[in-house]
Amino acid sequence: QVQLVESGGGLVQPGGSLRLSCSASGGIGSIYFMAWYRQAPGKQRELVALMSNTGTTNYADSVKGRFTISRDNTQNAVYLQMNSLKPEDTAVYYCKYTGRLTYWGQGTQVTVSS
């Protein structure tokens, strides 16, 4: 099984930045996708950013140009650099690992407010 531990959430002012981290441990395969999702109160969970094992990325239109997903394969970690944050980015952010099976992190709260 895979364990995902998230960190980096918190309170930030509009226009500010945060960097989320997700560290994976356990039975990590060689072919897997890592992704970040978010869910705001009263809204559906949505895909924010995804990166394949080959480095291909995909972003939600709402975050393109502001968010960047990256990986550190030596540490089995994935990151989400969030810049120019807006109040509408406020949500619980979840890390997801997809290999032979899918695993979710516990979620970390990001609040963008002045």
Backbone as CSV, one residue per row, in Angstrom:
resi,resn,N_x,N_y,N_z,CA_x,CA_y,CA_z,C_x,C_y,C_z
1,GLN,0.820,-1.174,0.000,0.000,0.000,0.000,0.872,1.249,0.000
2,VAL,0.266,2.337,-0.408,0.953,3.615,-0.490,0.387,4.561,0.561
3,GLN,1.280,5.240,1.249,0.889,6.247,2.218,1.241,7.624,1.665
4,LEU,0.317,8.559,1.763,0.530,9.919,1.287,0.411,10.882,2.456
5,VAL,1.412,11.715,2.622,1.419,12.701,3.687,1.543,14.083,3.073
6,GLU,0.559,14.929,3.331,0.527,16.266,2.772,0.922,17.306,3.807
7,SER,1.454,18.406,3.307,1.799,19.527,4.164,1.863,20.796,3.324
8,GLY,1.902,21.935,3.988,2.092,23.201,3.308,0.878,24.098,3.239
9,GLY,-0.270,23.598,3.638,-1.463,24.421,3.610,-1.428,25.489,4.685
10,GLY,-2.339,26.430,4.562,-2.405,27.491,5.544,-3.188,28.675,5.040
11,LEU,-3.031,29.780,5.733,-3.706,31.024,5.398,-2.744,31.948,4.671
12,VAL,-3.202,32.497,3.563,-2.374,33.404,2.775,-3.244,34.521,2.217
13,GLN,-2.655,35.681,2.028,-3.381,36.810,1.465,-3.515,36.683,-0.047
14,PRO,-4.542,37.288,-0.618,-4.661,37.298,-2.076,-3.389,37.830,-2.718
15,GLY,-2.972,37.162,-3.786,-1.734,37.522,-4.451,-0.511,36.830,-3.904
16,GLY,-0.668,36.165,-2.786,0.438,35.473,-2.166,0.680,34.106,-2.764
17,SER,1.596,33.381,-2.143,2.000,32.072,-2.640,2.047,31.042,-1.526
18,LEU,1.834,29.809,-1.903,1.995,28.670,-1.022,2.575,27.520,-1.825
19,ARG,3.262,26.640,-1.138,3.791,25.444,-1.776,3.334,24.226,-0.989
20,LEU,2.549,23.394,-1.632,2.068,22.175,-1.021,3.008,21.028,-1.337
21,SER,3.166,20.149,-0.376,4.015,18.984,-0.554,3.222,17.723,-0.269
22,CYS,3.560,16.678,-0.981,2.949,15.377,-0.763,4.035,14.331,-0.892
23,SER,4.269,13.622,0.176,5.305,12.604,0.194,4.667,11.221,0.199
24,ALA,5.094,10.391,-0.731,4.558,9.046,-0.858,5.556,8.018,-0.354
25,SER,5.045,7.014,0.314,5.888,5.937,0.793,5.136,4.623,0.667
26,GLY,5.876,3.545,0.690,5.274,2.235,0.552,5.610,1.618,-0.791
27,GLY,4.661,0.892,-1.335,4.873,0.184,-2.588,4.731,1.065,-3.815
28,ILE,5.718,1.928,-4.017,5.698,2.854,-5.143,6.178,2.136,-6.406
29,GLY,5.385,2.174,-7.442,5.760,1.583,-8.710,6.524,2.549,-9.580
30,SER,6.882,2.096,-10.759,7.626,2.931,-11.687,6.723,3.731,-12.612
31,ILE,5.499,3.298,-12.748,4.546,3.984,-13.603,3.364,4.442,-12.755
32,TYR,3.286,5.719,-12.537,2.200,6.259,-11.739,2.011,7.735,-12.035
33,PHE,0.802,8.183,-11.832,0.471,9.592,-11.959,0.322,10.185,-10.567
34,MET,0.696,11.435,-10.431,0.446,12.181,-9.222,-0.415,13.383,-9.582
35,ALA,-1.334,13.707,-8.718,-2.246,14.799,-9.010,-2.649,15.533,-7.748
36,TRP,-3.096,16.749,-7.945,-3.679,17.544,-6.886,-5.126,17.845,-7.248
37,TYR,-5.994,17.614,-6.297,-7.399,17.967,-6.406,-7.739,18.961,-5.315
38,ARG,-8.859,19.619,-5.468,-9.327,20.497,-4.410,-10.839,20.447,-4.330
39,GLN,-11.334,20.750,-3.151,-12.765,20.771,-2.935,-13.111,21.916,-1.998
40,ALA,-13.910,22.829,-2.512,-14.396,23.943,-1.722,-15.746,23.576,-1.126
41,PRO,-16.130,24.211,-0.028,-17.417,23.910,0.598,-18.571,24.058,-0.389
42,GLY,-19.414,23.041,-0.450,-20.568,23.076,-1.324,-20.277,22.829,-2.785
43,LYS,-19.039,22.505,-3.117,-18.668,22.279,-4.504,-18.078,20.887,-4.693
44,GLN,-18.053,20.452,-5.940,-17.485,19.163,-6.272,-15.960,19.211,-6.205
45,ARG,-15.389,18.060,-5.928,-13.945,17.961,-5.978,-13.494,18.060,-7.434
46,GLU,-12.472,18.852,-7.683,-12.012,19.071,-9.040,-10.515,18.836,-9.162
47,LEU,-10.120,18.411,-10.338,-8.705,18.230,-10.637,-8.054,19.592,-10.814
48,VAL,-6.950,19.797,-10.126,-6.201,21.035,-10.223,-4.998,20.873,-11.136
49,ALA,-4.213,19.843,-10.899,-3.009,19.613,-11.678,-2.646,18.145,-11.634
50,LEU,-2.060,17.666,-12.712,-1.664,16.268,-12.823,-0.315,16.163,-13.509
51,MET,0.475,15.203,-13.074,1.748,14.913,-13.724,1.916,13.412,-13.873
52,SER,2.246,12.992,-15.077,2.474,11.588,-15.346,3.887,11.195,-14.947
53,ASN,4.177,9.896,-15.035,5.510,9.416,-14.712,6.560,9.904,-15.703
54,THR,6.119,10.315,-16.887,7.031,10.823,-17.899,7.202,12.334,-17.844
55,GLY,6.472,12.992,-16.956,6.606,14.422,-16.803,5.543,15.248,-17.493
56,THR,4.615,14.610,-18.162,3.529,15.336,-18.794,2.621,15.945,-17.737
57,THR,2.235,17.183,-17.940,1.399,17.875,-16.968,0.079,18.307,-17.575
58,ASN,-0.887,18.498,-16.711,-2.191,18.990,-17.111,-2.735,19.845,-15.978
59,TYR,-3.341,20.976,-16.338,-3.840,21.907,-15.348,-5.277,22.298,-15.642
60,ALA,-5.998,22.577,-14.590,-7.305,23.177,-14.752,-7.135,24.575,-15.328
61,ASP,-8.068,24.984,-16.167,-7.976,26.301,-16.783,-7.878,27.415,-15.746
62,SER,-8.526,27.235,-14.628,-8.576,28.266,-13.614,-7.233,28.523,-12.935
63,VAL,-6.294,27.597,-13.067,-5.004,27.753,-12.390,-3.832,27.836,-13.348
64,LYS,-4.067,27.706,-14.635,-2.984,27.771,-15.610,-2.248,29.097,-15.513
65,GLY,-0.939,28.999,-15.520,-0.111,30.186,-15.407,0.155,30.621,-13.990
66,ARG,-0.559,30.042,-13.034,-0.378,30.409,-11.637,0.164,29.255,-10.796
67,PHE,-0.269,28.045,-11.101,0.141,26.866,-10.338,1.111,26.025,-11.151
68,THR,2.012,25.364,-10.454,2.962,24.471,-11.098,3.098,23.191,-10.289
69,ILE,2.912,22.069,-10.943,3.103,20.782,-10.294,4.490,20.257,-10.654
70,SER,5.148,19.662,-9.698,6.475,19.112,-9.929,6.657,17.843,-9.105
71,ARG,7.669,17.068,-9.472,7.945,15.814,-8.781,9.411,15.693,-8.444
72,ASP,9.667,14.998,-7.364,11.019,14.622,-6.981,10.996,13.113,-6.811
73,ASN,11.408,12.414,-7.842,11.315,10.960,-7.824,12.257,10.309,-6.817
74,THR,13.342,10.994,-6.489,14.266,10.432,-5.515,13.641,10.367,-4.132
75,GLN,12.690,11.238,-3.882,12.011,11.264,-2.591,10.545,10.866,-2.703
76,ASN,10.128,10.491,-3.897,8.733,10.121,-4.141,7.783,11.199,-3.631
77,ALA,8.089,12.410,-4.005,7.301,13.547,-3.555,6.752,14.328,-4.741
78,VAL,5.622,14.935,-4.529,5.029,15.809,-5.522,4.700,17.133,-4.844
79,TYR,4.836,18.211,-5.594,4.634,19.535,-5.040,3.654,20.319,-5.895
80,LEU,3.033,21.276,-5.278,2.180,22.205,-6.000,2.554,23.612,-5.568
81,GLN,3.224,24.323,-6.463,3.563,25.711,-6.217,2.398,26.568,-6.672
82,MET,1.846,27.327,-5.759,0.677,28.138,-6.038,1.045,29.609,-5.889
83,ASN,0.971,30.332,-6.985,1.278,31.752,-7.001,0.042,32.560,-7.367
84,SER,0.104,33.838,-7.078,-0.997,34.750,-7.392,-2.327,34.191,-6.911
85,LEU,-2.343,33.756,-5.681,-3.527,33.104,-5.138,-4.714,34.050,-5.047
86,LYS,-5.869,33.486,-5.292,-7.125,34.217,-5.268,-8.052,33.619,-4.220
87,PRO,-9.008,34.390,-3.730,-9.953,33.841,-2.753,-10.663,32.584,-3.257
88,GLU,-10.923,32.507,-4.546,-11.593,31.339,-5.094,-10.722,30.088,-5.099
89,ASP,-9.456,30.233,-4.764,-8.586,29.076,-4.606,-8.759,28.406,-3.245
90,THR,-9.509,29.035,-2.376,-9.742,28.481,-1.049,-10.445,27.140,-1.149
91,ALA,-9.839,26.128,-0.559,-10.379,24.779,-0.625,-9.497,23.848,0.188
92,VAL,-9.975,22.639,0.357,-9.128,21.576,0.870,-8.453,20.926,-0.325
93,TYR,-7.149,20.828,-0.274,-6.382,20.268,-1.374,-5.946,18.848,-1.039
94,TYR,-6.129,17.973,-2.006,-5.833,16.562,-1.817,-4.800,16.086,-2.827
95,CYS,-3.848,15.343,-2.347,-2.877,14.682,-3.198,-3.424,13.312,-3.585
96,LYS,-3.216,12.917,-4.826,-3.665,11.605,-5.278,-2.564,10.884,-6.047
97,TYR,-2.376,9.645,-5.700,-1.442,8.754,-6.374,-2.246,7.739,-7.160
98,THR,-1.920,7.580,-8.433,-2.592,6.586,-9.260,-1.555,5.701,-9.920
99,GLY,-1.491,4.485,-9.470,-0.636,3.472,-10.066,-1.495,2.271,-10.376
100,ARG,-1.109,1.139,-9.833,-1.971,-0.033,-9.983,-3.243,0.146,-9.163
101,LEU,-3.125,0.913,-8.095,-4.257,1.299,-7.268,-4.200,2.803,-7.037
102,THR,-5.281,3.354,-6.560,-5.367,4.780,-6.293,-5.380,5.040,-4.793
103,TYR,-4.605,6.029,-4.379,-4.536,6.424,-2.984,-4.685,7.935,-2.878
104,TRP,-5.309,8.345,-1.791,-5.539,9.762,-1.529,-4.849,10.199,-0.254
105,GLY,-4.375,11.429,-0.273,-3.885,12.038,0.946,-5.050,12.476,1.805
106,GLN,-4.745,12.936,3.003,-5.797,13.293,3.941,-6.387,14.673,3.688
107,GLY,-5.732,15.468,2.874,-6.193,16.809,2.572,-5.530,17.852,3.443
108,THR,-5.309,19.017,2.870,-4.754,20.132,3.619,-5.497,21.401,3.236
109,GLN,-5.836,22.190,4.227,-6.648,23.380,4.005,-5.809,24.534,3.483
110,VAL,-6.297,25.153,2.422,-5.712,26.379,1.892,-6.779,27.461,1.944
111,THR,-6.471,28.532,2.632,-7.404,29.642,2.750,-6.745,30.906,2.236
112,VAL,-7.378,31.535,1.265,-6.868,32.775,0.685,-7.813,33.893,1.091
113,SER,-7.353,34.746,1.965,-8.196,35.798,2.501,-7.341,36.914,3.075
114,SER,-7.864,38.119,3.014,-7.194,39.250,3.612,-7.716,39.539,5.011
